[in-house]
Amino acid sequence: MIAILLFDVTIKFCRGDKPTLERGLLLKRSTLSKKVQFKYILKTHQAISDSIHGDFVRCMSTQFRDYTRSFEIIFTSDSPLYSSILRSTLQNMRWLNSSTSTPLLIITPFHESEIHAALLCSKKLGLQIRVRSGGHDYEGLSYSCKTPFIIIDLTNLRAIEINVEEETAWVQSGATLGELYYAIGKKSSIHAFPAGLCPTVGVGGHFSGGGLGTLMRKYGLAADNVLDAYLVDVNGRILDRKAMGENLFWAIRGGGGASFGIILSWKIRLVRVPPTVTAFTISKTIEQGATKLVHRWQYIADKLPEDLFIRVIIQDVPGSGHRNNKTIQASFNSLFLGEIDRLIPFMNESFPVLGLLAEDCIQMSWVESTLYFAGFQQGQPLEALLDKTQLYKSSFKAKSDFVREPIPEEGLEGIWKMFLAEEMVFIIMDPFGGKMNTIPESAVPFPHRKENLYNIQYIVKWQVNDVKASHKHIYWIRMLYEYMSPYVSKAPRAAYLNYRDLDLGTNSQGSTSYAEASEWGKKYFKGNFKRLARVKSMTDPQNFFRNEQSIPPLPTPGKRKYK
């Protein structure tokens, strides 16, 4: 009983409410030192978890009329499988430490009815929900929370149905991009889907955040090619596109699904690709002219034929003549929708200084190219796309930018200088243009279209997962971000939701202000942010689905914050 009452107090504080004597303030603060209070909380933590587990199972059993079934999908911290499930798709080791909160429960549903029940029981017990698809949220928001919470892990909801005749597919949100690509490749040699390069990314977060990829210059984003979806709303209703309406359907295609409900599955448009595509990677160090090549790339990458995608990956590599015996390498990593004999003339005309030769190129099917861009060795079987494990996990921090004017050579040289002072750093530059120039900013919430030459993703990684190391590397990437400010978009300085960055701003704990959220919201969504907030007001006015960067409802007259 004490545990339940203390838990109620905790919930009230996290929401910004004042606990009352009637709702569980059993011990007066004046009679307990902070140290004693802390020990008291530690002793009751397990009791809280046990109590909530029991209440949750009973609630779920009421929904199912089956007590045994509830135990099969609910895991608490004392379950033998709890830790392995929690870690199974955790991608950023920065959030695997003693200071990061862990869920009271993990739910692994097999059916939409179990999600419906988990949602209703979470609301009844005052628990927050985190929905995890692939676990790739850069700031860990799919598996961490500052208030008592549960995780709904969609790993068992990963069915994929390909309809080649209709050129569509239905894919559940727990599936990965690799599983989707594999399913398409097994059904057709001339169909593809325009989405990301990392096969372990879950489709649920990727589609709902936009979805950049190698085919975006030809076909746009993943979100641009979503035709329908099934979503569980805050009232537990399962809605398709027609039932949810065009406003909500618009919002979940690039506005972040976690703000609006739990997305069960997506209907997507498959796109046409030739039976044979061509890939190449040419790497040059700064001693080999990388600076001038990257500078030139900025002028042509967005203007190339839409069948040709050339991104640039900048990283530090071993080399002499610089600090720490390192140098800077730029890799020009490309996919061409066609064969080598068509690619070489394009390159000779548009980017001759790169010096591309036929022997630099590899021909393959589109689905084989997804292995290539994921970093697999040539000859790996397609089944490698089905492996959900990430072999080389590390701690990392990432940030993003959009570039509208070419960065001068001296600006690039400043980046190289900063790179030489750090370890395990990367910049990835993805070119826009092509189809991206023809899609209006308001078509989906992702607004970064015609005026952008390319997107930048900055990443710093480290292996020692302690506070001191984290502070050091995060400080470095923040300094790089500050250095880049003269060279990137302004008013606002734009960012990409799927490269989530809490440095841009966060919602206040316990309440959400639209005005405060606009500080980061307009960087992700520009003019679309207010429409997203309007949709939120219509679909989840009490702001149940929330996190540090969730969309807030618009304020109502006389109120500025929503609890």
C-alpha positions in Angstrom: 0.0 0.0 0.0 2.8 2.4 0.8 4.4 1.7 -2.5 1.3 2.5 -4.4 0.8 5.8 -2.6 4.4 6.8 -3.0 4.1 6.0 -6.7 1.1 8.3 -7.0 3.1 11.1 -5.4 5.9 10.5 -7.9 3.5 10.7 -10.8 2.1 13.9 -9.5 5.5 15.6 -9.2 6.5 14.5 -12.7 3.4 16.0 -14.1 3.9 19.2 -12.4 0.9 18.7 -10.0 1.1 19.2 -6.3 0.5 16.0 -4.3 -2.0 16.2 -1.6 -2.2 14.5 1.8 -5.2 12.6 0.6 -3.3 11.2 -2.4 -0.3 9.7 -0.6 1.9 12.2 1.2 2.4 9.8 4.1 5.6 11.2 5.4 6.1 14.9 6.1 9.2 16.3 4.5 10.2 18.1 7.7 10.6 14.8 9.5 12.9 13.1 6.9 16.3 14.2 5.7 17.0 14.0 2.0 19.3 11.0 2.7 16.6 9.1 4.6 14.0 9.9 1.9 16.4 8.6 -0.8 16.9 5.4 1.1 13.2 5.1 1.6 12.6 5.4 -2.1 15.3 2.9 -2.9 13.7 0.3 -0.6 10.3 0.8 -2.1 11.4 0.9 -5.7 11.0 -2.9 -6.1 7.7 -2.7 -4.3 6.5 -0.1 -6.7 7.6 -2.2 -9.7 5.9 -5.3 -8.2 2.7 -3.4 -7.5 2.5 -1.8 -10.9 3.3 -5.1 -12.5 0.5 -6.7 -10.6 -2.0 -3.9 -11.4 -0.9 -3.9 -15.1 -1.3 -7.6 -15.5 -4.7 -7.5 -13.8 -5.8 -4.7 -16.1 -4.5 -6.5 -19.2 -6.3 -9.7 -18.0 -9.5 -7.8 -17.7 -9.1 -6.7 -21.3 -8.2 -10.2 -22.5 -10.1 -12.3 -19.9 -6.9 -14.4 -20.0 -4.4 -14.0 -17.1 -1.8 -16.3 -18.7 -1.7 -14.4 -21.9 -0.7 -11.2 -20.1 2.3 -12.8 -18.5 3.6 -14.0 -21.9 4.1 -10.5 -23.2 4.8 -8.5 -20.1 8.4 -8.3 -18.7 9.5 -6.6 -15.4 13.0 -5.9 -14.2 13.2 -9.2 -12.3 12.3 -11.2 -15.4 15.3 -13.2 -16.9 14.5 -11.7 -20.3 14.0 -8.1 -19.3 17.6 -7.0 -19.7 18.1 -8.8 -23.1 14.9 -7.4 -24.5 15.7 -3.9 -23.3 19.2 -4.0 -24.9 18.1 -5.9 -28.0 17.7 -2.9 -30.2 19.3 -0.2 -28.1 21.7 1.5 -30.6 23.3 4.3 -28.7 25.3 3.0 -25.7 25.4 6.5 -24.3 22.0 5.7 -22.8 23.1 2.5 -21.2 24.3 3.7 -17.8 23.1 3.9 -14.2 21.7 7.4 -14.6 19.4 6.5 -17.4 15.9 5.5 -16.3 14.6 2.1 -17.3 11.0 1.1 -17.9 8.8 -0.5 -15.2 7.5 -2.9 -17.8 8.3 -4.0 -21.3 5.4 -5.1 -23.5 6.1 -7.2 -26.6 2.7 -7.5 -28.3 1.9 -10.0 -31.0 -1.5 -8.5 -31.9 -3.0 -5.1 -32.2 -5.5 -5.9 -29.5 -2.6 -6.2 -27.0 -1.4 -2.7 -28.0 -5.0 -1.4 -27.5 -5.1 -3.0 -24.0 -1.6 -1.7 -23.1 -2.6 1.8 -24.0 -5.8 1.8 -22.0 -4.0 0.2 -19.0 -1.2 2.8 -19.2 -3.7 5.6 -19.1 -5.5 4.0 -16.2 -2.3 3.6 -14.1 -0.8 7.0 -15.0 2.1 5.6 -16.9 3.9 7.1 -19.9 4.4 5.0 -23.1 7.5 4.7 -25.2 7.0 2.9 -28.5 10.1 1.2 -29.9 10.4 0.0 -33.5 14.1 -0.3 -34.3 15.6 1.6 -31.3 17.5 4.0 -33.5 16.3 7.3 -31.9 19.5 9.2 -31.6 18.6 10.6 -28.2 17.1 7.3 -26.8 13.5 8.6 -26.6 12.1 5.2 -27.7 13.5 3.5 -24.6 14.0 6.2 -21.9 11.8 8.6 -20.0 12.2 10.9 -17.0 8.8 9.8 -15.6 7.5 6.3 -14.8 7.0 4.5 -18.1 6.6 1.3 -20.0 8.0 0.3 -23.4 5.8 -1.1 -26.1 8.3 -3.0 -28.2 7.0 -3.8 -31.7 9.6 -6.4 -32.5 6.9 -9.1 -32.9 4.9 -7.0 -35.3 7.0 -7.2 -38.5 4.9 -8.8 -41.2 5.4 -7.6 -44.7 3.0 -8.2 -47.7 4.3 -7.3 -51.2 1.8 -6.8 -54.0 3.8 -6.6 -57.2 0.7 -6.2 -59.4 -0.5 -3.1 -57.5 3.1 -2.0 -56.8 2.4 -1.6 -53.1 3.3 -3.2 -49.8 1.9 -3.4 -46.3 4.6 -3.4 -43.6 4.2 -3.5 -39.9 6.1 -1.0 -37.8 8.3 -3.5 -36.0 9.9 -4.5 -39.3 13.3 -3.2 -40.2 14.4 -1.6 -43.5 16.5 -4.6 -44.2 13.6 -6.9 -43.8 11.5 -4.7 -46.1 14.3 -4.6 -48.8 14.7 -8.3 -48.6 11.0 -8.9 -49.0 10.9 -6.6 -52.1 14.0 -8.2 -53.6 12.6 -11.7 -53.3 9.4 -10.7 -55.1 10.7 -8.4 -57.9 14.0 -7.4 -59.6 12.5 -4.1 -60.8 10.9 -2.7 -57.7 12.3 -0.8 -54.7 11.4 1.5 -51.9 13.1 4.9 -51.3 14.3 4.8 -47.7 17.4 4.8 -45.6 20.7 3.0 -45.8 20.9 1.3 -42.4 19.1 -2.1 -42.5 18.6 -2.3 -38.8 16.5 0.9 -38.6 12.8 0.2 -37.8 10.3 1.4 -40.4 8.0 2.9 -37.7 10.3 5.7 -36.7 12.0 6.1 -40.1 8.8 6.6 -42.1 7.2 8.8 -39.5 10.3 11.1 -39.4 10.7 11.5 -43.2 13.2 8.9 -44.4 16.2 10.1 -46.5 17.9 7.6 -48.8 19.7 6.9 -52.0 16.5 7.1 -54.1 15.3 10.4 -52.8 16.5 12.4 -55.8 14.4 10.1 -58.0 11.4 9.4 -55.8 11.5 11.6 -52.8 11.4 10.5 -49.1 10.0 7.4 -47.6 7.2 9.6 -46.2 6.4 10.9 -49.7 5.6 7.3 -50.7 3.2 6.3 -47.9 -0.3 5.6 -49.1 -2.1 4.5 -45.9 -1.5 3.5 -42.3 -3.2 1.9 -39.3 -2.8 3.8 -36.0 -4.0 3.4 -32.5 -5.2 6.7 -31.2 -5.3 8.1 -27.7 -8.7 6.6 -27.2 -7.6 3.1 -28.3 -9.4 3.2 -31.6 -7.6 1.6 -34.6 -7.8 4.0 -37.5 -6.9 3.8 -41.2 -6.3 6.8 -43.4 -10.0 7.3 -44.1 -11.0 7.0 -40.5 -8.2 9.2 -39.1 -8.7 11.9 -41.8 -6.2 13.7 -44.0 -4.8 16.0 -41.3 -3.7 13.2 -39.0 -2.5 11.1 -42.0 -0.4 14.1 -43.1 1.1 14.6 -39.6 2.4 11.0 -39.2 4.3 11.2 -42.5 7.3 13.2 -41.3 6.0 14.8 -38.1 7.0 12.0 -35.8 4.4 9.3 -35.1 5.1 9.2 -31.3 3.3 12.5 -30.9 0.0 11.2 -32.3 -0.5 7.5 -31.5 1.0 4.1 -32.0 1.4 3.3 -35.7 0.8 -0.4 -36.4 1.5 -0.6 -40.1 2.0 1.3 -43.3 0.9 0.9 -46.9 3.7 2.1 -49.2 4.1 2.7 -52.9 6.8 0.6 -54.5 8.9 2.4 -57.1 10.5 1.2 -60.4 14.2 0.6 -60.8 16.2 -1.1 -63.6 17.2 -4.7 -63.2 20.9 -3.5 -63.0 22.2 -0.6 -61.1 25.7 0.7 -60.6 27.5 1.7 -57.4 31.0 3.1 -56.7 33.1 4.6 -53.9 36.1 6.8 -54.6 38.1 8.0 -51.6 40.6 10.8 -51.6 42.6 12.3 -48.8 43.3 16.0 -48.5 46.8 15.3 -49.8 45.2 13.8 -52.9 42.9 16.9 -53.5 39.9 16.0 -51.3 39.2 19.7 -50.4 38.8 20.8 -54.0 36.8 17.7 -54.9 34.3 18.3 -52.0 34.1 22.0 -52.9 33.3 21.1 -56.5 30.8 18.5 -55.5 28.7 21.1 -53.8 28.1 22.9 -57.2 27.0 19.8 -59.1 25.6 17.1 -56.8 22.0 18.6 -56.7 22.0 19.2 -60.4 23.0 15.8 -61.7 20.4 13.6 -63.4 17.9 12.3 -60.8 19.1 8.7 -61.6 22.5 9.6 -60.0 23.0 10.0 -56.3 26.5 10.9 -55.0 26.9 11.5 -51.3 30.1 12.4 -49.5 31.4 10.8 -46.3 34.2 12.7 -44.4 36.2 11.0 -41.8 39.6 11.0 -40.2 42.0 8.2 -41.2 45.6 7.2 -40.4 48.1 9.4 -42.2 51.3 11.3 -41.7 52.0 15.0 -41.6 49.2 16.0 -39.3 48.3 16.0 -35.6 48.1 12.4 -34.1 49.4 11.0 -37.4 45.9 11.4 -39.0 44.6 12.9 -42.1 41.1 13.6 -43.6 39.5 11.4 -46.2 36.5 12.2 -48.4 34.6 9.2 -49.9 32.3 9.8 -52.8 29.7 7.1 -52.4 27.2 6.7 -55.3 24.2 4.8 -56.7 23.3 5.1 -60.4 20.0 3.7 -61.7 21.5 2.2 -64.8 24.6 0.4 -66.1 28.2 1.5 -66.3 28.2 2.4 -70.0 25.5 5.1 -69.2 27.1 6.3 -66.0 30.6 7.0 -67.3 29.5 9.6 -69.9 27.4 11.4 -67.2 30.4 11.6 -64.9 32.8 12.7 -67.6 30.5 15.5 -68.4 29.4 16.6 -65.0 32.2 15.7 -62.6 35.3 14.8 -64.6 37.8 15.8 -61.9 36.7 12.9 -59.8 38.3 10.6 -62.4 35.8 7.8 -62.4 36.8 4.7 -64.4 34.7 1.7 -65.3 36.9 -0.5 -63.0 35.8 1.7 -60.0 32.2 0.6 -60.5 30.2 -2.5 -59.5 27.0 -3.6 -61.2 24.3 -5.3 -59.2 20.6 -5.5 -58.5 18.9 -2.8 -56.5 18.4 -5.0 -53.5 22.1 -6.0 -53.6 23.0 -2.3 -53.5 21.3 -2.1 -50.1 23.9 -4.5 -48.8 26.6 -2.4 -50.5 25.5 0.9 -48.9 25.1 -0.9 -45.5 28.8 -1.7 -45.6 28.6 -5.5 -46.2 31.4 -7.2 -48.1 30.6 -8.0 -51.7 29.2 -11.5 -52.1 27.3 -11.5 -48.8 23.9 -13.2 -49.2 20.7 -11.2 -49.1 19.8 -12.9 -45.8 22.3 -10.5 -44.2 19.6 -7.9 -44.5 17.5 -9.9 -42.0 20.1 -9.6 -39.2 18.8 -7.1 -36.6 21.9 -7.1 -34.5 24.3 -4.2 -34.7 27.8 -5.6 -34.5 29.7 -2.4 -33.6 27.6 -0.5 -31.1 29.1 2.6 -29.5 28.2 5.8 -27.7 27.5 8.7 -30.0 26.1 12.2 -30.4 24.8 13.5 -33.7 23.6 16.8 -35.1 22.3 18.0 -38.5 22.2 20.9 -40.9 21.0 21.9 -44.3 23.2 23.8 -46.7 21.9 26.3 -49.2 25.1 27.9 -50.5 28.4 26.1 -51.2 30.9 26.2 -48.3 34.1 27.9 -49.4 37.4 26.0 -49.4 38.6 27.8 -46.3 35.4 26.8 -44.5 36.1 23.2 -45.4 39.7 23.5 -44.2 38.4 24.7 -40.9 36.3 21.5 -40.6 39.4 19.4 -41.3 41.3 21.2 -38.6 38.6 20.4 -36.0 38.4 16.8 -37.2 42.1 16.3 -36.5 41.6 17.2 -32.8 39.0 14.4 -32.3 38.6 10.7 -32.8 35.9 8.7 -34.6 34.2 11.6 -36.3 32.1 11.6 -39.4 30.2 14.0 -41.7 27.7 12.6 -44.2 26.5 14.9 -46.9 23.4 13.8 -48.8 22.6 15.7 -52.0 19.1 17.0 -52.8 17.7 18.2 -56.1 15.8 16.1 -58.6 12.4 15.0 -57.2 13.1 16.8 -53.9 12.9 20.1 -55.8 9.4 19.4 -57.1 7.6 18.4 -53.8 6.1 21.4 -51.9 7.3 22.2 -48.4 3.8 21.5 -47.1 3.2 18.2 -48.8 4.3 16.3 -45.6 5.7 17.8 -42.4 9.3 17.4 -43.6 9.8 20.9 -45.2 13.4 20.8 -46.4 13.1 20.9 -50.2 14.0 23.1 -53.1 16.3 25.7 -51.6 18.7 23.1 -50.1 21.8 21.8 -51.9 22.4 19.0 -49.4 21.9 17.8 -45.8 24.7 17.3 -43.3 24.8 14.7 -40.5 27.6 15.2 -38.0 28.5 12.2 -35.8 31.1 11.7 -33.1 31.5 8.2 -31.5 33.4 6.9 -28.5 33.9 3.6 -26.7 34.4 4.6 -23.1 30.9 5.1 -21.7 31.4 7.4 -18.7 30.3 10.9 -17.9 33.7 12.4 -18.5 34.2 10.9 -21.9 30.6 11.8 -22.9 31.1 15.5 -21.9 34.4 15.7 -23.8 33.0 14.4 -27.1 29.7 16.2 -26.9 31.5 19.4 -26.2 33.6 18.8 -29.3 30.5 18.3 -31.6 28.8 21.3 -30.2 31.9 23.4 -31.0 31.8 22.0 -34.6 28.1 22.9 -34.8 28.9 26.4 -33.7 31.7 26.7 -36.2 29.3 25.7 -39.0 26.7 28.3 -38.3 27.9 30.8 -41.0 27.7 28.2 -43.7 24.3 26.6 -43.2 20.6 27.5 -43.3 19.3 30.4 -41.2 16.1 31.8 -39.7 15.6 29.0 -38.7 18.7 27.0 -38.7 17.1 23.8 -40.0 17.4 20.3 -38.6 16.2 16.8 -39.5 13.9 15.0 -37.1 15.4 11.5 -37.7 18.8 12.9 -36.6 17.2 14.0 -33.3 19.1 16.5 -31.3 17.9 17.6 -27.8 20.4 20.4 -27.9 17.9 22.3 -30.0 15.5 22.4 -27.1 13.1 20.2 -25.1 9.7 20.3 -23.7 9.4 21.2 -20.0 9.0 18.2 -17.7 5.4 17.9 -16.7 4.0 20.4 -19.2 4.4 21.5 -22.8 4.3 25.0 -24.0 3.7 25.6 -27.7 5.8 28.8 -27.6 8.7 27.0 -26.0 8.5 24.1 -28.3 8.6 26.4 -31.3 12.2 27.0 -30.6 13.1 23.5 -31.7 9.9 22.6 -33.6 10.4 25.3 -36.3 13.9 24.0 -37.0 12.6 20.5 -37.8 9.4 21.6 -39.5 9.5 25.3 -40.3 6.1 26.6 -41.2 4.5 23.1 -40.8 5.0 23.2 -37.0 1.9 25.1 -36.3 -0.2 22.7 -38.4 1.3 19.8 -36.5 0.3 21.4 -33.2 -3.2 22.0 -34.6 -3.5 18.3 -35.5 -2.2 17.4 -32.0 -4.9 19.6 -30.5 -7.6 17.7 -32.4 -6.3 14.2 -31.8 -4.6 14.3 -28.4 -5.6 17.5 -26.6 -4.6 16.2 -23.2 -1.1 15.5 -24.5 -0.9 11.8 -23.4 1.6 10.9 -26.2 4.5 13.1 -25.3 8.3 13.1 -24.9 11.1 15.6 -24.7 10.5 16.7 -28.3 6.9 15.7 -29.0 4.5 18.0 -30.8 2.5 20.1 -28.2 -1.2 21.0 -28.6 -2.0 24.6 -29.4 -2.9 26.7 -26.3 -6.5 27.2 -25.6 -7.9 30.6 -24.5 -6.8 31.3 -20.9 -4.3 28.4 -20.9 -0.6 28.5 -22.0 0.4 24.9 -21.0 -1.0 21.4 -21.4 -0.3 18.9 -18.7 
